[in-house]
Amino acid sequence: MEKDSSLVKSIRFPKELKEKVQASAEKETRTFSAQVIHIIKKYYELQENA
C-alpha cells in the first residue's frame, strides 16, 4: 500500500475480536493495523476467487 494512498479510519471492535486480532498479529509479528489490513485483503481475495 502506498503511503500517499493511506487513509486513517477508526472502527470499534468487540473486545473478543480485538483480542483475537491482536493475538494473531503478535503470532505473525505484525502490528494490529497491519493484521487487520491482511485479514481484509485475504477476505476480498477469497471473494474474488469464489
C-alpha positions in Angstrom: 0.0 0.0 0.0 1.4 3.4 -1.0 1.9 6.0 1.8 0.0 8.7 -0.1 -3.0 6.4 -0.7 -3.3 5.5 3.0 -6.3 6.7 4.9 -6.9 6.7 8.6 -10.2 5.4 9.7 -11.3 4.2 13.1 -13.7 1.4 13.9 -14.9 -0.2 17.1 -14.0 -3.8 17.8 -15.8 -6.0 20.3 -13.3 -7.0 23.0 -13.2 -10.7 21.9 -12.5 -9.8 18.3 -9.8 -7.3 19.3 -8.1 -9.9 21.4 -8.2 -12.5 18.6 -6.8 -10.0 16.0 -4.1 -8.9 18.5 -3.0 -12.4 19.2 -2.8 -13.3 15.5 -0.9 -10.1 14.9 1.7 -11.0 17.5 2.0 -14.5 16.1 2.7 -13.1 12.7 4.9 -10.3 14.0 2.6 -7.7 12.6 1.1 -4.6 14.1 -2.6 -4.7 14.9 -3.4 -2.4 11.9 -1.2 -4.5 9.6 -3.1 -7.6 10.7 -6.5 -6.0 10.1 -5.4 -5.0 6.6 -4.0 -8.5 5.9 -7.3 -10.1 7.0 -9.4 -7.7 4.9 -7.2 -8.3 1.8 -7.4 -12.1 2.3 -11.2 -11.9 2.6 -11.5 -10.0 -0.7 -9.1 -12.3 -2.5 -11.3 -15.3 -1.4 -14.4 -13.5 -2.6 -12.8 -12.7 -6.0 -11.7 -16.3 -6.4 -15.0 -17.9 -5.3 
